[in-house]
């Protein structure tokens, strides 16, 4: 819990980590509250038909203990990897808590993954069991023969498959388990593995200990204005398979006794998002920037929907000043942007309740974390100097290492600084502004240009729904700024609009940052967590430049 201090400086000065010698995530998010307040609601599921369901902490604790006992009875041992391929829902939460109680390692995976992406992660992790539904089972069946270590498939919405080693979810959660004792895990014992999003290369399994939940708590409380408070209720459209959905919403809320609203898996619909917030009386939300941009386009939401949000956090990609202002107006509360990575999450944060809010920045160091902008040799830079965002170890929220990749783990550090690969700049007050990934920063005519600022500026124009900016190789300028733009409804692509958008950026940013080329596209490549995969667009722009170069007549530049 954050200490009761009136100012940010007092919070930073007085904060002390208290990490117990024994800690188990599964017991902490279920059993503790079941013994204290068994009838307290922990989960509520939104149903578009109106048949909403609720789960108490007592039922949650019992079901997860039975699930843990069921895993043990089927030979799943401490340290075995158990994948969860499910949408938001009671079963996913029960599976998570049960896996932690067993002492196994949870591996959340997105249902949106294709067969190849799933096979890579399942084989790399050596998964022993997987919990999924019928949709996921079709994919698993197609590759099960290539997964020699997979011994058990648990199905949540079917009686069981035809393959040996396939059982219904009910068989594990309705058996004996009330006397099951959670594993006596320590804070550094492995609990959770989440694969990086693969925006810059092949995904890597970031392995976390049970302390990862404790490490998230101060930053989580900070950007939610001192949560828990009476009436708090959490919802996120983010997949619980992503670190954002799991560790920025689900697990910390359950730890604090705050009910979590789950919603059906579907393509994000901003109108439905407002309906969920209204119907389920959501008070707190974690909403990624891509979703916030879409919600900001909804016509007059405060008049059409009755809601009273208290706090909203955003992370996953740079929010930007334009989106911050638009989304804050649409949702009726200031958006508290924060920052982290799969390897080390919520280390920077805004906290409007403590006066820490500067639209366009990711906030300041969250209580308990030391963050700096460093140079290539690991030296902290002065305010105003751009460099790499880094986090000092030891830190409870920091990963244990990459799964089976010791060299990659070592390369992640310069001395005691964990490098992020993200470029940023810190001002005199301690606010950090995102500049771009190492590979994303554009060098044009001697200028270094961060793509996120240009993207945010473009999104601020009414014609633009989404935008991605990359550097395209250029013989004269090294690179030029190229933008890929998804138009808002009612606008048509064309040269006139391209010139209008370029002029918009020139006027709002600078003459050297405007996109010299604009491509109008139907969609942008996104990870399952909603991040733009600029690498693919950069490869596309590079290929275009190479084709143009080979077709150009020889001669002086």
Buried (B, 14 or more C-beta within 10 A) or exposed (E): EBEEBEEBEEBBEEBEBEBEEEBBBBBBBBBBBBEEBBEBBBBBBBEEEEEEEEBBBBBBBBBBBBBBBBBBEBEBEEEBBBBBBBBBBBBBBBBBBBBBBBBBBBBBBBBEBEEEBBBBBBBBBBBBBBBBBEEBBEBBBEBBEEBEEBBBBBBBBEEBBEEEBBBBBBBBBEEEBEEBEBBEBBBBBBBBBBBBBBBBEEBBBBBBBBBBBBBBBBBBBBBBBBBBBEEBBBBBBBBBBBBBBBBBBBBBBBBBBBBBBBBEBEEBBBEBBBBBBBBBBBBBBBBBBBBBBBBBBBEEBEEEBEBEBBBBBBBBBBBBBBBBBBBBEBBEBBBBBBBBBBBBBBBBBBBBBBEBBBBBBBBBBBBBBBBBBBBEEBEBBEEEEBBBBBBBEEBBBBBBBBBEBEEEBEEBBBEEBBBBBBBBBBEEEBBBBBBBBEBBBBEBEEBEBBBBBBBBBBBBBEBBBBBBBBBBBBEEBBBBBBBBBBBBEEBEBEEEBBEEBBEBBBEBBEEEBBBBBBBBBEEBBBBBBBBBBBBBBBEBBBEBBEEEEEEEEEEEE
